[in-house]
């Protein structure tokens, strides 16, 4: 029988944090979507490779990868060596580090759509900047996006009604359905000459529901309409970037983007984001004043350069897609053995899973919790992430955990959720 974890130290620390930090833990790391929260650790004590250890000493195969930034393994020696070497020379100084030019050169050589590169810290920094560049280039104010799409936490990006978000923040944002060309065309026609940009992830990966690839011809139709109407195409590749194709996820799906936003997998956990773009938009990008106190830090740039080189050398996207398929195919079979339908959607390198037997997701939450308590960190609301550090040993152990967790929920619920 597998050991079931407890989190006494983790939960005690959270109780203390709640007295001095808003929410105790805020943002996307909040325990709120972790159901039941008692099944999850809240604090990481250390990390190495594909594993994390919590403050209670429990070890997990991490399938959230810090919600995406870890891509070549926690503490990857090559990336850490590059960061340490740069740190000895200097990090945040009064002038710009030469590594910034080197990184920009590498990214513009790597990514076909990129003629220039701009660096910041978080994904929201560059999605926001991309919209400003599009507005500067077009002189238009309206933003077209996909309903349920996530591009950061600036007021215009959030859903109306969220605390601190006013109606005026959203007045120039138009949300439409994913994969609906007819609605896209109609919306553009109704707002002719007013839309600055269309911002979207390369495929639809919302939370709490199945992820969706673009329908055949979707992006090609979008590109044709945008070229005709002078609308800037912004690909938010924050989450999927470098997990599908080193050249950009737009290349994976066969379309050309004007601006592409990167962050999560860029530097294997070091804080840096990037906006790359076409030559036509470089002048507009130069005119937009946009900066930050730590945006010229050299260490994250050195880490990013080393990480991109290592990922290209090993063809990391292909490996992660293959490992993801291997992991998921057997998980679906294991679920079936217990009478459960485990649906997988999205890319195998960052899949979203859902047990379809219970549309309320309660059963799926129970199963994810049981897996986590046995050492495979799964969330039920968000897509997971595969890294190059997830080896066959990790996958085999995960299968054992998955089997034991299905056995546990089958014992608890019996035939209640059988299809």
Secondary structure, 3 states (H helix, E strand, C coil): CCCCCCCHHHHHHHHHHCCCCCCCCCHHHCHHHCCCHHHCCCCEEEEEECEEEECCCCEEEECCHHHHCCCCCECCHHHHHHHHHHHHHCCCCCCCCCHHHHHHHHHHHHCCCCCEEEEECCHHHHHHHHHHHHHHHHCCCEEEEECCCCCCCCHHHCCCCCCCCCHHHHCCEEEECCCCHHHHHHHHHHCCCCEEEEEECCCECCCCCCCECCCCCHHHHHHHHHHHHCCEEEEECCCCCCCCCCCCHHHHHCCCCCEEEECCCCCCCCCCEEEEECHHHHHHHHHCCCCCCCCCCHHHHHHHHHHHHHHHHHCHHHHHHHHHHHHHHHHHHHHHHCCCCEEEECCHHHCEEEECCCCCCHHHHHHHHHHHCCCEECCCCCCCCCCCCCCHHHHHHHHHHHHHHHHHHHHHHCCCCCC
